[in-house]
C-alpha cells in the first residue's frame, strides 16, 4: 500500500514505517525550517532536534485529532515546541557554563590572586561551602568525588556552587561600588 496525504494519519497511528518516510519526504523541509528558525544560534542542534521531533510524531500519532486542525499544523507545532524546549535547555546550560568560567576567571584575572585574598573572600560563605569551593576551584576535585565526600548528590554540589558564586558576585559588586 502506498502512503498518501489521505491515509498518512491512519498508517502513522498503526505504526507503519512507510508513513514516517512519507512525512520526512513530504514535510521534512517544513519541519527543518521551523526548527532552524527557533534554534538559530544553535544550528548544530537542528538535526538532533529534527530526529526528536520525528520520534515524537511517531510515538504520539494516536493523539492527532483531525477536528482540532490539519496534520501539517499538528506536526509543525510539535517541531516548534521541540525546538523551543531544546533552546531553553541549551541556554540554561550555557548560562551555567559561562557563570562558572566567569567565577574561575575572577580568581586569575584580578589583583586578588593571592591565597590570603581568596581566603578573605571565602569567609563570607559557610565553613562547608568554603571547603567545597576550595576543593572544586583551587584543588580541581571533580564534583562527583566531592559529592561522595559530602554524601550528597552531584546536582546538590552544583546548586551550592551556583548559590555561592551568586553570593560572591554580589559581594564583589558591593566592593566595587564601595558599599561594603
Secondary structure in CASP SS format (residue, H / E / C, confidence):
PFRMAT SS
TARGET T0000
AUTHOR 0000-0000-0000
METHOD secondary structure of the structure
MODEL  1
X C 1.00
X C 1.00
X C 1.00
X C 1.00
X C 1.00
X C 1.00
X C 1.00
X H 1.00
X H 1.00
X H 1.00
X H 1.00
X H 1.00
X H 1.00
X C 1.00
X C 1.00
X C 1.00
X H 1.00
X H 1.00
X H 1.00
X H 1.00
X H 1.00
X H 1.00
X H 1.00
X H 1.00
X H 1.00
X H 1.00
X H 1.00
X H 1.00
X H 1.00
X H 1.00
X H 1.00
X H 1.00
X H 1.00
X H 1.00
X H 1.00
X H 1.00
X H 1.00
X H 1.00
X C 1.00
X H 1.00
X H 1.00
X H 1.00
X H 1.00
X H 1.00
X H 1.00
X H 1.00
X H 1.00
X H 1.00
X H 1.00
X H 1.00
X H 1.00
X H 1.00
X H 1.00
X H 1.00
X H 1.00
X H 1.00
X H 1.00
X H 1.00
X H 1.00
X C 1.00
X H 1.00
X H 1.00
X H 1.00
X C 1.00
X C 1.00
X C 1.00
X C 1.00
X C 1.00
X C 1.00
X C 1.00
X H 1.00
X H 1.00
X H 1.00
X H 1.00
X H 1.00
X H 1.00
X H 1.00
X H 1.00
X H 1.00
X H 1.00
X H 1.00
X H 1.00
X H 1.00
X H 1.00
X H 1.00
X H 1.00
X H 1.00
X H 1.00
X H 1.00
X H 1.00
X H 1.00
X H 1.00
X H 1.00
X H 1.00
X H 1.00
X H 1.00
X H 1.00
X H 1.00
X H 1.00
X H 1.00
X H 1.00
X H 1.00
X H 1.00
X H 1.00
X H 1.00
X H 1.00
X H 1.00
X H 1.00
X C 1.00
X C 1.00
X C 1.00
X C 1.00
X C 1.00
X C 1.00
X H 1.00
X H 1.00
X H 1.00
X H 1.00
X H 1.00
X H 1.00
X H 1.00
X H 1.00
X C 1.00
X C 1.00
X C 1.00
X C 1.00
X H 1.00
X H 1.00
X H 1.00
X H 1.00
X H 1.00
X H 1.00
X H 1.00
X H 1.00
X H 1.00
X H 1.00
X H 1.00
X H 1.00
X C 1.00
X C 1.00
X C 1.00
X C 1.00
X H 1.00
X H 1.00
X H 1.00
X H 1.00
X H 1.00
X H 1.00
X H 1.00
X H 1.00
X C 1.00
X C 1.00
X C 1.00
X H 1.00
X H 1.00
X H 1.00
X H 1.00
X H 1.00
X H 1.00
X H 1.00
X H 1.00
X H 1.00
X H 1.00
X H 1.00
X H 1.00
X H 1.00
X H 1.00
X H 1.00
X H 1.00
X H 1.00
X H 1.00
X H 1.00
X H 1.00
X H 1.00
X H 1.00
X H 1.00
X H 1.00
X C 1.00
X C 1.00
X C 1.00
END
